[in-house]
Amino acid sequence: MTPRVVVLAAPSGGGKTTIARELRTRLPEIFGYSVSATTRKARPGERDGEAYHFLTRDEFERRREAGEFLESTEYAGELYGTLRSEVERVLHSGKHVVLDVEVRGARQVRKAYPRPASVVLFVIPPSPRVLIERLRKRRTESEAELSQRIDIATREVETARRELGDVYDHVLVNDDLDLAVREVIDLVQGGGRDVAQRAPRDVASLLSDFVRQLRSEAAQLKQSTGRSR
């Protein structure tokens, strides 16, 4: 087995973290996980070094300037990044390394690890409404912050549509977790070249429809928020 960098990118609430966790849990001898770093505060139940490496902004910036990050980005006011040392640690163990990153991070990883060294997947839930409900269930954000997350998600899905075949090998609809995990395993074992074997226009149309629906849901949310004030 040739170890690869497996990138799962998704809008917040898309389920990429859950899929990454399942890959590692089900096949720990094949998949290793690169723990990302962030400046955001830990949520209830999250432990430093497991969910994320929780860093202060000054520490994050210092390490980024030192070239320690493979990719990094700012999302909703917080910094996120993947440490090169984490990726190399897993690859040197002979395992595929699973990265749970944002859209801009996926582009940076693809540049650093071109095909076939990496497999880059974009994950979306079955519908925008499901995405919004997943974010609501966290109960960690205000309605204004939720609206901001949705606006970001809309831009990210549109970016993924434009980058199909260039950055992204496959769009994964995360409706059934078990099926989603098995699909990732099949893609990684097959080298990840899914886009070239499917109809790119169909996949692009799927993402375009998702963007339109997401904008509609976001508009309704903003109207509801405005009426409640």
SETIPA-748970 format. One line per field, with one value per residue: residue number from 1; y, z, x of N, C-alpha, C in turn; residue in three letters. Coordinates in Angstrom, 3 decimals. Layout:
residues N
num = c(NUM/...)
n_c2 = c(Y/...)
n_c3 = c(Z/...)
n_c1 = c(X/...)
ca_c2 = c(Y/...)
ca_c3 = c(Z/...)
ca_c1 = c(X/...)
c_c2 = c(Y/...)
c_c3 = c(Z/...)
c_c1 = c(X/...)
residuo = c(ALA/...)
END
This chain:
residues 229
num = c(1/2/3/4/5/6/7/8/9/10/11/12/13/14/15/16/17/18/19/20/21/22/23/24/25/26/27/28/29/30/31/32/33/34/35/36/37/38/39/40/41/42/43/44/45/46/47/48/49/50/51/52/53/54/55/56/57/58/59/60/61/62/63/64/65/66/67/68/69/70/71/72/73/74/75/76/77/78/79/80/81/82/83/84/85/86/87/88/89/90/91/92/93/94/95/96/97/98/99/100/101/102/103/104/105/106/107/108/109/110/111/112/113/114/115/116/117/118/119/120/121/122/123/124/125/126/127/128/129/130/131/132/133/134/135/136/137/138/139/140/141/142/143/144/145/146/147/148/149/150/151/152/153/154/155/156/157/158/159/160/161/162/163/164/165/166/167/168/169/170/171/172/173/174/175/176/177/178/179/180/181/182/183/184/185/186/187/188/189/190/191/192/193/194/195/196/197/198/199/200/201/202/203/204/205/206/207/208/209/210/211/212/213/214/215/216/217/218/219/220/221/222/223/224/225/226/227/228/229)
n_c2 = c(-1.199/2.168/4.951/7.624/11.085/11.868/13.978/15.568/17.877/20.356/22.337/23.912/21.691/19.795/17.221/16.165/15.761/13.727/11.593/11.334/10.502/8.034/6.558/6.238/4.848/2.474/1.309/1.281/0.333/1.109/3.782/6.859/9.757/13.198/15.617/18.707/22.203/24.984/28.283/28.648/28.337/25.430/23.177/21.823/18.721/18.387/17.666/18.866/18.152/15.968/16.451/18.901/20.743/23.150/26.418/29.600/32.724/34.139/32.094/30.424/32.090/32.467/29.887/29.482/31.409/30.291/28.281/25.880/24.927/22.962/23.726/26.546/28.617/31.260/31.154/32.133/34.051/32.716/30.949/28.151/25.175/22.763/20.878/20.262/18.352/16.579/15.361/14.111/12.384/10.448/9.443/8.332/6.199/4.383/4.545/5.795/9.255/11.100/14.152/16.763/19.462/22.978/24.583/26.305/25.303/22.743/23.229/24.120/21.827/20.036/21.221/20.865/18.110/16.600/14.642/11.233/11.324/12.335/12.257/14.052/15.062/16.460/17.137/17.056/17.569/15.830/17.843/21.475/22.219/20.195/20.697/23.198/22.475/20.722/22.503/24.059/22.244/22.080/24.192/26.215/28.652/31.950/33.193/35.087/34.401/31.871/32.518/33.740/31.538/30.060/31.738/31.589/28.852/28.728/30.117/28.371/25.951/26.808/27.441/24.883/23.716/25.094/24.138/21.450/18.484/19.791/20.595/18.945/15.486/14.094/14.358/13.910/12.876/13.110/11.319/8.832/7.579/5.164/4.283/6.471/6.338/3.876/4.521/6.402/4.770/2.991/4.788/5.749/3.406/2.925/4.904/7.368/8.638/9.627/11.702/11.852/9.655/9.933/11.937/15.107/17.368/16.633/16.426/19.049/20.308/19.270/20.558/23.215/23.315/22.847/25.168/27.087/26.271/26.576/29.322/30.118/28.990/30.408/33.013/32.809/32.232/34.629/36.390/35.345/35.727/38.491/39.126/38.203/39.972)
n_c3 = c(0.000/-0.915/0.978/1.190/1.121/2.384/1.805/3.337/2.684/3.507/3.953/7.133/9.286/7.408/7.886/7.710/9.761/11.307/9.458/9.061/11.613/11.764/9.750/10.848/13.164/12.266/10.525/11.737/11.196/8.654/8.199/9.429/11.549/11.112/13.430/13.510/13.965/15.821/16.594/17.824/20.643/22.713/22.333/24.420/25.723/23.946/23.627/24.063/21.594/20.708/19.503/18.375/18.141/20.348/20.073/21.049/19.413/18.936/19.215/17.120/14.891/15.144/14.679/12.127/10.676/10.955/9.150/9.767/9.086/6.832/5.540/6.017/7.229/7.628/9.266/9.834/11.630/13.128/13.268/11.417/10.834/9.328/10.633/9.345/10.515/11.689/9.475/8.177/10.189/10.261/7.606/7.479/9.100/7.504/6.920/5.379/5.573/7.089/6.464/7.809/6.592/5.676/2.719/1.375/2.468/1.377/-1.248/-0.915/0.107/-2.028/-3.855/-2.588/-2.405/-5.121/-7.352/-7.779/-5.050/-3.289/-2.349/-2.875/-1.457/-1.589/0.741/1.213/2.922/2.603/1.966/1.981/4.120/5.984/6.571/7.882/10.107/11.397/12.208/13.960/15.990/17.374/19.108/19.754/18.660/17.918/16.279/14.440/14.042/13.004/10.598/9.368/9.071/7.208/4.973/4.433/3.863/1.502/-0.295/-0.235/-1.338/-3.910/-4.720/-4.674/-6.766/-8.965/-8.886/-9.452/-10.535/-10.795/-8.197/-6.632/-6.450/-6.113/-5.235/-2.318/-1.073/2.014/3.274/4.385/6.893/7.055/4.370/3.244/4.436/3.446/0.763/0.666/1.384/-0.809/-2.870/-2.103/-2.157/-4.823/-5.955/-6.286/-8.642/-9.500/-10.610/-13.267/-14.345/-14.182/-15.039/-15.294/-15.613/-14.452/-11.758/-11.253/-11.675/-9.543/-7.377/-8.042/-7.795/-5.062/-4.045/-4.858/-3.384/-0.827/-0.644/-0.733/1.660/3.460/3.053/4.000/6.675/7.510/7.194/9.094/11.407/11.434/11.868/14.463/16.075)
n_c1 = c(0.840/0.583/1.035/-1.290/-2.342/-5.353/-7.878/-10.543/-12.836/-15.245/-18.240/-18.908/-20.536/-20.939/-20.111/-17.569/-15.682/-16.797/-16.789/-14.031/-13.274/-14.575/-13.302/-10.763/-11.430/-12.653/-10.778/-8.046/-5.516/-5.004/-5.766/-4.631/-4.864/-4.532/-4.171/-5.642/-4.783/-6.050/-7.340/-9.703/-11.957/-12.193/-14.916/-17.554/-16.513/-14.426/-10.969/-7.672/-5.282/-6.618/-9.279/-8.503/-5.389/-5.298/-4.500/-3.106/-3.696/-1.315/0.605/-0.151/0.289/3.044/4.049/3.124/4.541/7.008/6.917/5.681/3.187/1.289/-0.990/-3.133/-5.777/-8.225/-11.285/-14.501/-13.533/-11.610/-8.439/-7.263/-5.376/-3.082/-0.540/2.659/4.305/2.507/1.291/3.470/4.246/2.199/2.237/4.805/4.424/3.312/0.636/-2.435/-3.043/-5.533/-7.035/-8.885/-10.165/-10.639/-12.071/-10.204/-7.901/-7.822/-7.104/-4.490/-3.254/-3.542/-1.844/0.601/0.722/0.395/-1.766/-0.750/-0.469/-2.282/-5.763/-8.574/-11.543/-14.806/-17.259/-20.731/-23.861/-27.088/-28.921/-29.337/-30.971/-30.587/-27.930/-28.107/-29.666/-27.911/-25.935/-27.424/-27.988/-25.643/-25.640/-23.871/-23.613/-24.837/-27.856/-27.052/-24.377/-24.764/-25.992/-23.837/-22.133/-23.597/-23.523/-20.793/-20.599/-22.075/-20.413/-18.239/-19.212/-19.769/-17.175/-16.007/-17.431/-16.390/-13.801/-13.790/-12.260/-9.863/-8.906/-10.585/-11.385/-13.706/-17.186/-18.842/-21.858/-23.082/-25.208/-25.885/-23.974/-22.461/-22.418/-21.112/-18.564/-17.654/-17.575/-15.522/-13.353/-13.293/-12.673/-10.142/-8.622/-8.828/-7.351/-8.510/-9.422/-12.136/-13.693/-12.885/-14.093/-16.784/-19.715/-18.783/-20.414/-22.822/-22.127/-21.305/-23.733/-25.184/-23.905/-24.408/-27.200/-27.341/-26.190/-28.083/-30.325/-29.308/-28.928/-31.574/-32.574/-30.998/-31.910/-34.533/-33.979/-32.781/-34.909/-36.652/-35.153/-35.050/-37.745/-38.053/-36.819)
ca_c2 = c(0.000/3.453/5.906/8.841/12.128/11.841/15.269/15.729/19.289/20.511/23.470/23.556/20.934/18.827/15.882/15.669/15.318/12.428/10.603/11.130/9.720/6.678/5.899/5.879/3.870/1.205/0.732/1.981/-0.157/1.693/5.236/7.636/11.072/14.375/16.532/20.092/23.232/26.079/29.290/28.727/27.714/24.050/22.963/20.806/17.360/18.372/17.663/19.338/17.070/14.936/17.124/19.886/21.370/24.476/27.354/31.020/33.331/34.456/30.846/29.969/32.954/32.206/28.611/29.640/32.149/29.378/27.303/24.585/24.497/22.540/24.627/27.295/29.547/31.890/30.773/32.714/34.801/31.886/30.349/26.690/24.742/21.401/20.867/19.342/17.259/15.620/14.618/13.252/11.346/9.378/8.843/7.515/4.970/3.498/4.677/6.967/10.285/11.759/15.562/17.381/20.850/23.886/24.582/26.899/24.383/21.632/23.704/24.173/20.455/19.477/21.781/20.256/16.663/16.377/13.266/10.385/11.328/12.746/12.081/15.206/14.881/17.524/16.486/17.871/16.809/15.585/19.069/22.640/22.234/19.303/21.426/24.219/21.799/20.208/23.640/24.468/21.251/22.322/25.174/26.952/29.898/32.760/33.179/35.906/33.592/30.806/33.129/33.922/30.207/29.674/32.534/30.997/27.555/28.985/30.444/27.191/25.005/27.394/27.275/23.464/23.482/25.610/23.438/20.026/17.966/20.462/20.327/17.863/14.253/13.482/15.005/12.873/13.288/12.421/11.047/7.653/7.569/3.906/4.300/7.505/5.827/2.838/5.185/6.973/3.650/2.521/5.806/5.783/2.183/2.989/5.995/8.647/9.279/9.452/12.765/11.551/8.531/10.293/13.090/16.320/18.309/16.194/16.772/20.508/20.659/18.940/21.614/24.450/23.210/22.967/26.590/27.793/25.919/27.135/30.748/30.241/28.705/31.511/34.177/32.554/32.352/36.050/36.990/34.876/36.392/39.888/39.232/37.875/41.031)
ca_c3 = c(0.000/-0.946/1.818/0.523/1.909/2.088/2.239/3.432/2.827/3.553/4.766/8.529/9.385/6.310/8.408/7.392/10.976/11.678/8.503/9.373/12.855/11.456/8.984/11.788/14.120/11.605/9.920/12.327/10.610/7.317/8.242/10.580/11.539/11.410/14.294/13.081/14.997/15.686/17.650/18.469/21.955/22.692/22.653/25.487/25.356/23.106/24.375/23.325/21.059/20.162/18.524/17.757/18.960/20.600/20.211/21.080/18.093/18.829/18.988/15.771/13.939/15.240/14.039/10.692/10.137/10.962/8.092/10.333/8.598/5.446/5.064/7.082/6.726/8.630/9.041/10.841/12.622/13.821/12.410/11.376/10.010/9.427/10.897/8.490/11.340/11.880/8.223/7.959/11.219/9.853/6.361/7.787/9.768/6.462/6.821/4.745/6.574/6.828/6.846/7.910/6.355/4.992/1.259/0.966/2.884/0.425/-2.411/-0.542/0.248/-3.375/-4.463/-1.941/-2.679/-6.354/-7.656/-6.989/-3.636/-2.473/-2.813/-2.285/-1.535/-1.053/1.418/1.464/3.467/1.553/1.600/2.788/5.361/6.905/6.990/8.857/11.331/12.072/12.863/15.076/17.065/18.170/20.130/20.150/17.908/17.863/14.951/13.555/13.713/12.134/9.284/8.802/8.671/5.998/3.881/4.130/3.232/0.127/-1.088/-0.308/-2.295/-5.236/-5.025/-4.990/-8.105/-9.952/-8.797/-9.741/-11.488/-10.581/-6.794/-6.067/-7.205/-5.912/-4.337/-1.495/-0.394/3.300/3.713/5.235/7.333/6.697/2.930/2.975/4.833/2.491/-0.504/0.806/1.359/-2.195/-3.666/-1.734/-2.653/-6.279/-6.418/-6.192/-9.898/-9.720/-11.459/-14.659/-14.801/-14.087/-15.860/-14.506/-15.660/-13.477/-10.426/-11.169/-11.543/-8.164/-6.498/-8.372/-7.157/-3.624/-3.778/-4.991/-2.233/0.373/-0.650/-0.388/3.091/4.176/2.977/4.921/8.032/7.793/7.365/10.394/12.449/11.454/12.479/15.878/16.841)
ca_c1 = c(0.000/1.270/0.297/-1.749/-2.984/-6.790/-8.409/-11.989/-13.187/-16.697/-18.704/-19.157/-21.773/-21.022/-19.878/-16.230/-14.997/-17.366/-16.278/-12.615/-13.208/-15.014/-12.236/-9.704/-11.950/-12.945/-9.582/-6.896/-4.266/-4.867/-5.945/-4.205/-5.512/-3.723/-4.923/-5.467/-4.604/-7.010/-7.345/-11.022/-12.077/-12.677/-16.316/-17.717/-16.121/-13.227/-9.714/-6.506/-4.475/-7.502/-10.134/-7.601/-4.368/-5.847/-3.394/-3.430/-3.462/0.106/1.330/-0.480/0.991/4.480/4.336/2.887/5.678/8.159/6.721/5.278/1.885/1.096/-2.042/-3.784/-6.775/-9.072/-12.676/-15.405/-12.776/-10.619/-7.425/-7.199/-4.253/-2.551/0.895/3.426/4.826/1.419/1.117/4.636/4.237/1.291/2.722/5.981/3.973/2.794/-0.818/-3.012/-3.306/-6.807/-7.059/-10.208/-9.756/-11.553/-11.930/-8.930/-6.855/-7.784/-6.349/-3.068/-2.754/-3.435/-0.639/1.773/0.690/-0.378/-2.132/-1.650/-0.081/-3.419/-7.139/-9.265/-12.985/-15.663/-18.382/-21.922/-24.998/-28.080/-29.643/-28.972/-31.749/-29.886/-26.726/-28.501/-30.103/-26.717/-25.296/-28.277/-27.910/-24.435/-26.005/-22.665/-23.569/-26.044/-28.483/-26.216/-23.205/-25.260/-26.183/-22.491/-21.663/-24.311/-22.953/-19.483/-20.860/-22.515/-19.215/-17.381/-19.780/-19.552/-15.747/-15.794/-17.981/-15.429/-12.524/-13.947/-11.296/-8.588/-8.586/-11.400/-11.551/-15.020/-18.134/-19.458/-23.081/-23.058/-26.563/-25.762/-22.580/-21.809/-22.171/-20.117/-17.253/-17.265/-17.259/-14.176/-12.399/-13.203/-11.983/-8.728/-7.995/-8.802/-6.498/-9.208/-9.790/-13.568/-14.221/-12.586/-14.894/-18.189/-20.069/-18.507/-21.534/-23.814/-21.625/-21.356/-25.150/-25.544/-23.410/-25.121/-28.514/-27.137/-25.956/-29.358/-31.161/-28.689/-29.243/-32.990/-32.696/-30.357/-32.801/-35.648/-33.459/-32.574/-36.243/-37.173/-34.362/-35.460/-39.093/-38.004/-36.179)
c_c2 = c(1.248/4.454/7.178/9.832/12.167/13.099/15.253/17.211/19.410/21.823/22.989/22.875/19.885/17.398/15.325/15.135/13.947/11.327/10.304/10.260/8.256/5.902/5.390/4.793/2.496/0.516/1.436/1.523/0.449/3.219/5.830/9.031/12.169/15.358/17.973/21.011/24.343/27.065/29.384/27.999/26.293/24.012/21.916/19.411/17.274/18.471/18.107/18.139/15.930/15.547/18.092/20.115/22.801/25.434/28.775/31.585/33.652/33.212/30.319/30.779/32.690/30.929/28.676/30.369/31.279/28.283/25.931/24.060/24.098/23.422/25.356/28.281/30.175/31.586/31.309/33.380/34.025/31.266/28.833/26.298/23.311/21.459/19.840/18.128/16.181/14.740/13.640/12.114/10.157/8.678/7.925/6.228/3.965/3.570/5.865/7.984/11.040/13.195/16.083/18.887/21.673/23.919/25.180/26.012/23.228/22.003/23.710/22.775/19.811/19.972/21.123/18.765/16.406/14.911/12.501/10.364/11.732/12.411/13.155/15.104/16.085/16.871/17.472/16.989/16.634/16.823/20.232/22.684/21.349/19.987/22.428/23.580/21.234/21.332/24.083/23.525/21.428/23.255/25.939/28.336/30.638/32.664/33.996/35.130/32.438/31.333/33.340/32.601/29.773/30.446/31.972/29.676/27.729/29.273/29.210/26.173/25.518/27.256/25.835/23.129/23.926/24.770/21.926/19.587/18.593/20.181/19.067/16.679/13.738/14.343/13.903/13.435/12.454/12.271/9.896/7.496/6.307/3.863/5.315/7.011/4.779/3.439/5.803/5.870/3.154/3.503/5.831/4.561/2.180/4.132/7.340/9.261/9.039/10.464/12.435/10.444/8.812/11.466/14.360/17.306/17.942/16.591/18.282/20.978/20.387/20.064/22.950/24.464/23.398/24.432/27.363/27.519/26.539/28.633/30.990/30.021/29.860/32.741/34.013/32.705/33.816/36.762/36.612/35.561/37.846/40.082/39.005/38.976/42.072)
c_c3 = c(0.000/-0.111/1.048/1.543/1.475/2.675/2.211/3.683/2.761/4.229/6.194/8.640/8.303/6.735/8.151/8.616/11.418/10.761/8.793/10.614/12.590/10.665/9.920/12.754/13.484/11.048/10.444/11.776/9.239/7.350/9.554/10.448/11.913/12.214/13.892/14.275/14.754/16.835/18.326/19.812/21.816/23.058/23.761/24.989/24.499/23.977/23.487/22.871/20.488/19.093/17.695/18.683/19.149/20.939/20.405/19.691/17.897/18.533/17.577/14.742/13.962/14.499/12.533/10.026/10.064/9.908/8.574/9.791/7.127/4.791/6.266/6.465/7.895/8.284/10.189/11.981/13.389/12.811/12.544/10.505/10.280/9.589/10.004/9.277/11.573/10.646/8.011/8.978/10.785/8.591/6.617/8.529/8.768/6.279/5.942/5.854/6.183/7.355/6.781/7.808/5.722/3.501/0.801/1.352/1.925/-0.799/-2.116/-0.433/-1.122/-4.079/-3.894/-2.239/-3.917/-6.492/-8.116/-5.496/-2.722/-3.161/-2.103/-2.534/-0.945/-0.527/1.608/2.097/2.370/1.123/2.460/4.120/6.421/7.440/8.091/10.176/12.107/12.819/14.085/16.270/17.923/19.341/20.652/19.495/17.981/16.448/13.958/13.119/12.793/10.710/8.585/8.306/7.357/4.789/3.451/3.388/1.771/-0.772/-1.268/-1.321/-3.715/-5.659/-5.413/-6.380/-9.180/-10.003/-8.996/-10.799/-11.363/-9.168/-6.309/-7.013/-7.153/-4.983/-3.625/-0.779/0.877/3.859/4.716/5.609/6.894/5.212/2.570/3.300/3.842/1.142/-0.459/0.717/-0.065/-3.061/-3.382/-2.277/-4.174/-6.823/-6.509/-7.482/-10.263/-10.710/-12.931/-15.211/-14.725/-15.014/-15.048/-14.499/-14.645/-12.064/-10.225/-10.987/-10.129/-7.221/-6.779/-7.734/-5.650/-3.246/-3.839/-3.792/-0.945/0.476/-0.266/1.103/3.916/4.186/3.933/6.370/8.427/7.996/8.720/11.542/12.589/12.114/13.987/16.719/17.341)
c_c1 = c(0.874/0.482/-0.050/-2.292/-4.447/-7.423/-9.930/-12.266/-14.695/-17.043/-18.937/-20.513/-21.930/-20.769/-18.494/-15.497/-15.497/-16.853/-14.815/-12.454/-13.581/-13.955/-11.148/-10.157/-12.135/-11.705/-8.330/-5.551/-3.994/-4.905/-5.456/-4.784/-4.537/-4.565/-4.614/-5.246/-5.614/-6.860/-8.713/-11.007/-12.609/-14.161/-16.415/-17.368/-14.882/-11.974/-8.565/-5.668/-5.292/-8.411/-9.291/-6.417/-4.870/-4.701/-3.917/-3.140/-1.981/0.932/1.081/0.315/2.494/4.848/4.087/4.051/6.928/8.028/6.269/3.951/1.912/0.046/-2.606/-4.756/-7.514/-10.516/-13.519/-14.638/-11.729/-9.649/-7.437/-6.009/-3.829/-1.042/1.594/3.912/3.773/1.252/2.262/4.687/3.382/1.790/3.911/5.625/3.405/1.288/-1.209/-3.286/-4.570/-6.758/-8.486/-9.970/-10.868/-11.204/-10.596/-7.758/-6.706/-6.955/-4.847/-2.471/-2.580/-2.181/0.608/1.876/-0.167/-0.780/-0.894/-1.312/-1.231/-4.732/-7.957/-10.770/-13.712/-16.931/-19.526/-23.002/-26.039/-28.864/-29.151/-29.721/-31.103/-28.637/-27.067/-28.925/-28.916/-26.008/-26.109/-28.122/-26.664/-24.719/-24.794/-22.614/-24.905/-26.638/-27.649/-24.980/-23.588/-25.435/-24.840/-21.928/-22.314/-23.790/-21.595/-19.653/-21.261/-21.312/-18.329/-17.901/-19.586/-18.089/-15.443/-16.309/-16.995/-14.156/-12.627/-12.938/-9.927/-8.107/-9.296/-11.550/-12.983/-15.863/-18.906/-20.679/-23.219/-24.471/-26.586/-24.293/-21.850/-21.474/-21.088/-18.713/-16.767/-16.880/-15.864/-13.125/-12.196/-12.423/-10.489/-8.001/-7.905/-7.982/-7.170/-9.684/-11.243/-14.122/-14.027/-13.486/-16.393/-18.472/-19.860/-19.664/-22.608/-23.410/-21.689/-22.795/-25.649/-25.132/-24.099/-26.499/-28.399/-26.943/-27.271/-30.271/-30.623/-28.988/-30.700/-33.210/-32.116/-31.255/-33.972/-35.205/-33.301/-33.904/-36.815/-36.466/-34.782/-36.821/-39.061/-37.381/-37.191)
residuo = c(MET/THR/PRO/ARG/VAL/VAL/VAL/LEU/ALA/ALA/PRO/SER/GLY/GLY/GLY/LYS/THR/THR/ILE/ALA/ARG/GLU/LEU/ARG/THR/ARG/LEU/PRO/GLU/ILE/PHE/GLY/TYR/SER/VAL/SER/ALA/THR/THR/ARG/LYS/ALA/ARG/PRO/GLY/GLU/ARG/ASP/GLY/GLU/ALA/TYR/HIS/PHE/LEU/THR/ARG/ASP/GLU/PHE/GLU/ARG/ARG/ARG/GLU/ALA/GLY/GLU/PHE/LEU/GLU/SER/THR/GLU/TYR/ALA/GLY/GLU/LEU/TYR/GLY/THR/LEU/ARG/SER/GLU/VAL/GLU/ARG/VAL/LEU/HIS/SER/GLY/LYS/HIS/VAL/VAL/LEU/ASP/VAL/GLU/VAL/ARG/GLY/ALA/ARG/GLN/VAL/ARG/LYS/ALA/TYR/PRO/ARG/PRO/ALA/SER/VAL/VAL/LEU/PHE/VAL/ILE/PRO/PRO/SER/PRO/ARG/VAL/LEU/ILE/GLU/ARG/LEU/ARG/LYS/ARG/ARG/THR/GLU/SER/GLU/ALA/GLU/LEU/SER/GLN/ARG/ILE/ASP/ILE/ALA/THR/ARG/GLU/VAL/GLU/THR/ALA/ARG/ARG/GLU/LEU/GLY/ASP/VAL/TYR/ASP/HIS/VAL/LEU/VAL/ASN/ASP/ASP/LEU/ASP/LEU/ALA/VAL/ARG/GLU/VAL/ILE/ASP/LEU/VAL/GLN/GLY/GLY/GLY/ARG/ASP/VAL/ALA/GLN/ARG/ALA/PRO/ARG/ASP/VAL/ALA/SER/LEU/LEU/SER/ASP/PHE/VAL/ARG/GLN/LEU/ARG/SER/GLU/ALA/ALA/GLN/LEU/LYS/GLN/SER/THR/GLY/ARG/SER/ARG)
END
